[in-house]
Amino acid sequence: MTGRQQEKRREFLISGVRYLAFGGLGLFGAGQVMKGRRLGTNCIKLEICRDCIEYSGCSKPKAEDARTKYNPPERAGKQGK
């Protein structure tokens, strides 16, 4: 190969990698936007509400269900401190 052919090949490969990187970044960004729309505002966890920092004050039905399931009301005879 001549020097010019090697240079064209190198430019072609660099351009290909660049476009793949930009395409991957675009797909990642689009996925994050779709995830944000699906979760709504102030919701940062997709599946596990109990690990979320907003868990105690969240009013979403999913979080309320998780609170009633994993934090049952305390017994009437139990002394609290």
N, C-alpha and C positions, 0 to 999 in steps of 0.2 A: 504494500500500500504506500502511496505517496503521502507526503506530509499534509497536503490539502484534503485528501480523503479521510485521513485520521482525524483531522480537525472537524470536518463535517459530521463524522460519526460521533465524535465526542459531543458536539453541539446538539445533535439529535438525541443522544442518550440523556444529556442534562435537561433538555427541554421535556422529554418524556417523564423523567423523575419529577420535575417541577410541576407538570400538569397533574400527575398522579397525587402529589402532595396537596395541591390546591383542591383537587376533587375530593380527596379524603377529608380535608378540613371542611369543605362545604357540606359533605354528607354528615359529618359529626355535628356541625352547627345546626343543620336542619333537624337532625335527630333530637338535639337538646331543646330546640324551639317546640317541636311536637310534644316532647315529654313535659315541658313546662305548661303547655296548653292543656294537656291531659290532667296534670296534677292540680292546676289552679294556683292561686296566689298563696304565698306563705307555706306552701307544701314542698318540702325538699326530699322526702323519702317516697319511693315508689311503692314499696310493699310493706315495710315494717314501721308502723306508726309509733310503737313503743320506743324506738331508738331516736325519734325526732326530738329536737330541742323545743319545738312548739307543741308537743304532745299534751301538756297539761292545760293549755288554753285553747286548743284547737276545737272548732265547732263543726267540723266536717263529720258527716254520719259515720264514716269509716273509723275515725278517731274515737268518736263517742261509743261505738260498738266495742272497740278495743279496750276502752276504759272500763266498761261494764263487765267485759269478759275477764280481764286480767286484774282488775281492782274491785273486787266485790265489796259491797257495803259492810262495814264492821258490825259485829254482833252487838245487840242492845246491852247485854250484861257485861261486856268487856270494858275495863277501865282504861281510858286514854290519858296520856301524859303530854 
